[in-house]
Amino acid sequence: MSVFRNIFRRALKMCDISYRIIRYSLMLSCLLLAGSLALYVSSGGLSVFTYDTYYCAEELLKMPFVVLLIGIIASVCVEDMTVK
């Protein structure tokens, strides 16, 4: 419980730009996951006719992790440049 409290305290001390980068990358990741889920449901499973939709959902499922990683790296770089 105290670990989460320390994480939130540290997040509140971030500069405004870093906080926005993290927030928007998290929002984009959630949007990508929701889109992937919608494509999975609409494809109805893997078949010859729904291969394109299923493959698009598979690739869309991989993107949130990349977006979060880039967002975290960018946030750390901005935070390091502003706090000296």
HELIX and SHEET records of a PDB file:
HELIX    1   1 SER A    2  LEU A   12  1                                  11    
HELIX    2   2 ASP A   16  SER A   43  1                                  28    
HELIX    3   3 TYR A   51  THR A   82  1                                  32    
END                                                                             
